[in-house]
Amino acid sequence: MASRVEDIESLLSLGSTTAEAVYHRNCSKFEGQSFFQNVREESQKHGIDHVRQKILGEVLEKKDMTIRTKVLPPAIKRMLQRKKVLIVLDDVNDPQDLKYLLGEDELNLYSCSKLASLPNSICKLKCLAKLNLGRYPKLASLPDSIEELRSLAELGISSCSKLASLLDSIDELRSLEKLSLSSCSKLASLPDSIGELRSLAKLSLSSCSGLASLQDSIGGLRSFTMLYLNGCYGLTSLPDNIGALKSLQWLYLDGCSGLINLPNSIGGLKSLKSLLSRLTSLPDSIDELKSLKSLNLSGRSGLASLPDNIGALKSLKYLILMVAQD
């Protein structure tokens, strides 16, 4: 797994003068910096290995360092992980060189409060596996080209308060395994195409207060193991076909104050191990959750009694019924 470098800004589309200006305006905010001009020309003259050594030498303040392997040595990765780094590359001929130059398959734009959009050229990062856009308050939409990131396995768009919808073409991200949309308060719904993400295992919609419902197509997520809906107080129901999620193991509904009942199809969740919710009643099919180990009904719940068939939950180890006092 590639090392994780915090706050890398890869300026893919800017001219040399603009890129240099951005670099000088921001470099003092970082512990390690490098502005490398004419990447294409230097690579042709001296090789891409020479360019990488120059960049890492500047960032780590080790001008005489020598790296003889294509994969960054563990010691170099550890040094990079400890630093907040700004690297600006001018005239990159092949965006695939970014992964080699930086030893990364992850692009982290966390807390880039001034950025209002992503460039369409992000689609050139064909090997990108992780994209983190957390705390991106001006982001209202994703570029259409993001669908071309076919290697993307993790997409984090948490705390993007202006994001109201996802692209209908999100199903093109066929390698996507984890999708986080936590605290995207204006997100009202998911596209129907979400059900086509056959590799998706984890979906976090925690604190998406504007979310009113989930698409029926979510029942098509056969690899789904985790669903976080904590704090979605606008959510009033779950789709009837939620029982089709045969691989779902963790379902968290804490703080969904508008959700007072679960559909009877919930009994179809044969792999479910943990259920956290505040409900006024439990469905009759609760006894069909044969793998359930933890049932947490604590909080300000209107639950008056437990069903007689709860004794059928032979795998249940933890039953939590604590009530919060006013």
C-alpha positions as CSV (number, residue, x, y, z in Angstrom):
1,M,0.0,0.0,0.0
2,A,1.4,3.4,-0.9
3,S,2.3,5.8,1.8
4,R,-0.2,8.6,2.6
5,V,1.1,12.2,2.1
6,E,-1.2,14.9,3.6
7,D,-2.4,17.9,1.6
8,I,-0.8,17.3,-1.8
9,E,-2.0,19.8,-4.3
10,S,-1.5,18.5,-7.9
11,L,-2.1,21.4,-10.2
12,L,-2.9,19.6,-13.5
13,S,-4.2,22.3,-15.7
14,L,-2.4,25.5,-14.7
15,G,0.2,27.3,-16.7
16,S,3.7,27.7,-15.4
17,T,3.3,31.3,-14.2
18,T,0.1,30.6,-12.4
19,A,1.4,27.4,-10.8
20,E,4.5,29.2,-9.5
21,A,2.4,32.0,-8.1
22,V,0.1,29.5,-6.3
23,Y,3.2,27.7,-4.9
24,H,4.8,30.9,-3.5
25,R,1.5,32.0,-2.0
26,N,1.1,28.8,-0.1
27,C,4.5,27.2,0.5
28,S,5.0,28.8,3.9
29,K,2.0,26.8,5.2
30,F,3.8,23.5,4.7
31,E,6.7,21.7,6.3
32,G,8.0,20.3,3.1
33,Q,7.8,22.0,-0.3
34,S,8.8,21.5,-3.9
35,F,8.1,23.4,-7.1
36,F,9.5,21.5,-10.0
37,Q,9.4,23.2,-13.4
38,N,9.6,21.4,-16.8
39,V,8.9,17.9,-15.6
40,R,8.5,16.6,-19.1
41,E,11.8,18.2,-20.4
42,E,13.8,17.0,-17.3
43,S,12.4,13.5,-17.6
44,Q,13.4,13.3,-21.2
45,K,16.9,14.6,-20.5
46,H,17.7,12.8,-17.2
47,G,15.0,10.2,-16.7
48,I,11.9,10.1,-14.4
49,D,14.1,8.6,-11.5
50,H,16.2,11.8,-11.5
51,V,13.1,14.0,-11.3
52,R,11.7,11.9,-8.4
53,Q,15.0,12.1,-6.4
54,K,15.1,15.9,-6.9
55,I,11.5,16.4,-5.7
56,L,11.9,14.1,-2.6
57,G,15.3,15.6,-1.8
58,E,13.7,19.1,-1.7
59,V,10.7,18.0,0.3
60,L,12.8,16.0,2.9
61,E,15.7,18.5,2.8
62,K,18.1,15.7,1.8
63,K,19.7,16.9,-1.4
64,D,22.2,14.0,-1.6
65,M,19.6,11.2,-1.2
66,T,19.6,8.3,-3.6
67,I,16.7,6.0,-4.3
68,R,17.5,3.0,-6.5
69,T,14.1,1.2,-6.3
70,K,10.8,2.0,-8.1
71,V,8.9,1.5,-4.8
72,L,9.7,4.1,-2.2
73,P,11.7,2.6,0.7
74,P,9.7,2.3,4.0
75,A,12.0,4.8,5.7
76,I,11.2,7.4,3.0
77,K,7.5,6.7,3.3
78,R,7.6,7.2,7.1
79,M,9.4,10.6,6.7
80,L,6.7,11.7,4.2
81,Q,3.9,10.6,6.5
82,R,5.2,12.9,9.3
83,K,5.1,16.0,7.1
84,K,2.5,18.3,5.7
85,V,3.7,18.6,2.1
86,L,3.1,20.9,-0.9
87,I,4.3,19.6,-4.3
88,V,3.6,21.6,-7.5
89,L,4.6,20.0,-10.8
90,D,4.8,22.1,-13.9
91,D,4.4,20.5,-17.4
92,V,3.6,16.9,-16.5
93,N,3.5,15.1,-19.9
94,D,1.9,11.9,-18.5
95,P,-0.3,12.3,-15.4
96,Q,0.5,8.6,-14.7
97,D,3.9,10.0,-13.7
98,L,2.3,11.5,-10.6
99,K,1.8,8.2,-9.0
100,Y,5.5,7.2,-9.6
101,L,6.9,10.6,-8.7
102,L,5.0,10.8,-5.4
103,G,4.7,7.1,-4.6
104,E,0.9,7.7,-4.2
105,D,-2.4,6.2,-5.4
106,E,-4.2,8.7,-3.1
107,L,-5.2,12.3,-3.6
108,N,-6.1,14.1,-0.4
109,L,-7.8,17.5,-0.7
110,Y,-9.0,17.5,2.9
111,S,-10.0,21.0,4.2
112,C,-9.3,22.8,1.0
113,S,-11.8,25.5,1.9
114,K,-11.1,27.8,-1.0
115,L,-11.5,25.3,-3.8
116,A,-14.9,25.5,-5.4
117,S,-14.5,22.7,-8.0
118,L,-12.4,19.9,-9.3
119,P,-10.8,20.1,-12.8
120,N,-12.1,17.7,-15.4
121,S,-8.5,16.7,-15.9
122,I,-8.7,14.7,-12.7
123,C,-9.9,11.8,-15.0
124,K,-6.3,11.5,-16.2
125,L,-5.3,9.9,-12.9
126,K,-6.2,6.5,-14.1
127,C,-4.4,4.7,-11.2
128,L,-6.0,6.8,-8.5
129,A,-7.4,4.5,-5.8
130,K,-8.4,6.9,-3.1
131,L,-9.9,10.4,-3.4
132,N,-10.7,12.4,-0.2
133,L,-12.6,15.7,-0.5
134,G,-13.5,16.1,3.2
135,R,-14.4,19.5,4.5
136,Y,-14.8,21.0,1.0
137,P,-17.5,23.6,1.8
138,K,-17.7,25.2,-1.7
139,L,-18.1,21.9,-3.6
140,A,-21.6,21.8,-5.1
141,S,-21.1,19.0,-7.7
142,L,-18.5,16.6,-9.0
143,P,-17.1,16.8,-12.5
144,D,-18.5,14.5,-15.1
145,S,-15.1,13.1,-15.8
146,I,-14.9,11.5,-12.4
147,E,-16.7,8.5,-13.8
148,E,-13.4,7.7,-15.7
149,L,-11.6,6.9,-12.5
150,R,-12.1,3.1,-13.0
151,S,-9.5,2.2,-10.4
152,L,-11.1,4.3,-7.6
153,A,-11.8,2.1,-4.6
154,E,-12.5,4.8,-1.9
155,L,-14.3,8.1,-2.4
156,G,-14.7,10.4,0.6
157,I,-16.9,13.5,0.2
158,S,-17.7,14.2,3.9
159,S,-18.7,17.6,5.3
160,C,-19.3,19.1,1.8
161,S,-22.3,21.2,2.9
162,K,-23.2,22.4,-0.6
163,L,-23.3,19.0,-2.3
164,A,-26.9,18.3,-3.2
165,S,-26.6,15.3,-5.5
166,L,-24.3,12.7,-7.0
167,L,-23.7,12.0,-10.7
168,D,-26.1,9.6,-12.3
169,S,-23.1,8.0,-13.9
170,I,-21.5,7.0,-10.5
171,D,-22.2,3.4,-11.4
172,E,-19.2,3.7,-13.8
173,L,-16.9,3.6,-10.7
174,R,-16.9,-0.2,-10.8
175,S,-14.0,-0.7,-8.4
176,L,-15.6,1.5,-5.7
177,E,-15.7,-0.3,-2.3
178,K,-16.1,2.6,0.1
179,L,-18.2,5.7,-0.3
180,S,-18.5,8.3,2.5
181,L,-20.9,11.2,2.2
182,S,-21.1,12.0,5.9
183,S,-22.4,15.4,6.9
184,C,-23.4,16.4,3.4
185,S,-26.4,18.2,4.8
186,K,-28.0,19.2,1.5
187,L,-27.9,15.7,0.0
188,A,-31.5,14.8,-0.5
189,S,-31.3,11.5,-2.3
190,L,-28.9,9.1,-4.1
191,P,-29.1,8.3,-7.8
192,D,-30.8,5.1,-8.8
193,S,-27.6,4.0,-10.3
194,I,-26.1,3.5,-6.8
195,G,-27.4,0.0,-7.0
196,E,-25.1,-0.9,-9.8
197,L,-22.0,-0.5,-7.7
198,R,-21.4,-4.2,-7.3
199,S,-18.1,-3.8,-5.4
200,L,-19.5,-1.3,-2.9
201,A,-19.1,-2.7,0.7
202,K,-19.4,0.4,2.9
203,L,-21.7,3.4,2.6
204,S,-21.6,6.2,5.2
205,L,-24.4,8.7,5.1
206,S,-24.1,9.8,8.7
207,S,-25.5,13.2,9.5
208,C,-27.0,13.7,6.0
209,S,-29.9,15.6,7.6
210,G,-31.5,16.4,4.2
211,L,-31.7,12.7,3.2
212,A,-35.4,11.8,3.0
213,S,-35.2,8.3,1.6
214,L,-33.0,5.6,0.1
215,Q,-33.5,4.3,-3.4
216,D,-35.0,0.9,-3.9
217,S,-32.0,0.1,-6.1
218,I,-29.9,-0.2,-3.0
219,G,-31.2,-3.7,-2.7
220,G,-28.8,-4.6,-5.6
221,L,-25.7,-4.1,-3.5
222,R,-24.7,-7.7,-3.1
223,S,-21.3,-6.9,-1.6
224,F,-22.7,-4.5,1.0
225,T,-21.5,-5.1,4.5
226,M,-21.8,-1.7,6.3
227,L,-24.5,1.0,6.2
228,Y,-24.2,4.1,8.4
229,L,-27.3,6.3,8.6
230,N,-26.6,7.9,12.0
231,G,-28.1,11.3,12.4
232,C,-30.2,11.2,9.3
233,Y,-33.2,12.7,11.1
234,G,-35.0,13.5,7.8
235,L,-35.2,9.8,7.0
236,T,-38.7,8.4,7.6
237,S,-38.4,4.9,6.1
238,L,-36.1,2.2,4.6
239,P,-36.8,0.6,1.3
240,D,-38.9,-2.6,1.5
241,N,-36.3,-4.6,-0.3
242,I,-33.6,-3.9,2.2
243,G,-33.8,-7.5,3.2
244,A,-32.1,-8.3,-0.1
245,L,-28.8,-7.1,1.3
246,K,-27.7,-10.6,2.2
247,S,-24.1,-9.6,3.0
248,L,-25.0,-6.6,5.3
249,Q,-23.4,-7.0,8.7
250,W,-23.6,-3.6,10.4
251,L,-26.7,-1.3,10.2
252,Y,-26.5,2.0,12.2
253,L,-29.7,4.1,12.5
254,D,-29.0,6.0,15.7
255,G,-30.4,9.6,15.6
256,C,-32.8,8.8,12.8
257,S,-35.7,10.5,14.8
258,G,-38.1,10.3,11.8
259,L,-37.6,6.5,11.5
260,I,-40.0,4.8,13.9
261,N,-40.4,1.4,12.3
262,L,-38.4,-1.0,10.2
263,P,-39.8,-2.9,7.2
264,N,-40.7,-6.5,7.9
265,S,-38.2,-7.5,5.2
266,I,-35.4,-6.7,7.7
267,G,-35.6,-10.4,8.6
268,G,-33.9,-11.1,5.3
269,L,-30.6,-9.7,6.6
270,K,-29.1,-13.1,7.4
271,S,-25.6,-11.8,7.9
272,L,-26.5,-8.8,10.2
273,K,-24.4,-8.8,13.3
274,S,-25.1,-5.3,14.7
275,L,-28.2,-3.1,14.7
276,L,-28.2,0.3,16.4
277,S,-31.5,2.2,16.3
278,R,-34.1,4.1,18.3
279,L,-37.5,2.6,17.4
280,T,-41.1,2.6,18.7
281,S,-41.5,-1.0,17.8
282,L,-39.5,-4.0,16.4
283,P,-40.8,-5.9,13.3
284,D,-42.2,-9.3,13.7
285,S,-39.4,-10.7,11.6
286,I,-36.7,-9.7,14.2
287,D,-36.4,-13.3,15.2
288,E,-35.1,-14.2,11.7
289,L,-31.8,-12.3,12.3
290,K,-30.0,-15.5,13.2
291,S,-26.5,-13.8,13.1
292,L,-27.4,-10.8,15.2
293,K,-24.9,-10.4,18.1
294,S,-25.6,-6.8,19.2
295,L,-29.0,-5.0,19.4
296,N,-28.7,-1.4,20.7
297,L,-32.0,0.3,21.3
298,S,-30.7,2.9,23.8
299,G,-31.6,6.6,23.8
300,R,-34.9,8.5,23.7
301,S,-36.9,5.6,22.3
302,G,-40.6,5.2,22.3
303,L,-40.2,1.4,22.6
304,A,-42.8,0.2,25.1
305,S,-42.1,-3.6,25.0
306,L,-39.9,-6.3,23.4
307,P,-41.6,-8.9,21.2
308,D,-42.0,-12.4,22.6
309,N,-40.0,-13.9,19.8
310,I,-36.8,-12.0,20.7
311,G,-35.7,-15.1,22.5
312,A,-35.2,-16.7,19.1
313,L,-32.0,-14.6,18.6
314,K,-29.6,-17.3,19.7
315,S,-26.5,-15.5,18.6
316,L,-27.4,-12.3,20.5
317,K,-24.7,-11.3,23.1
318,Y,-25.5,-7.7,23.7
319,L,-29.0,-6.2,24.3
320,I,-28.8,-2.5,25.2
321,L,-32.0,-0.7,26.4
322,M,-30.7,2.3,28.3
323,V,-33.0,5.3,28.1
324,A,-31.6,8.9,28.2
325,Q,-33.1,11.0,30.9
326,D,-34.2,14.6,30.4
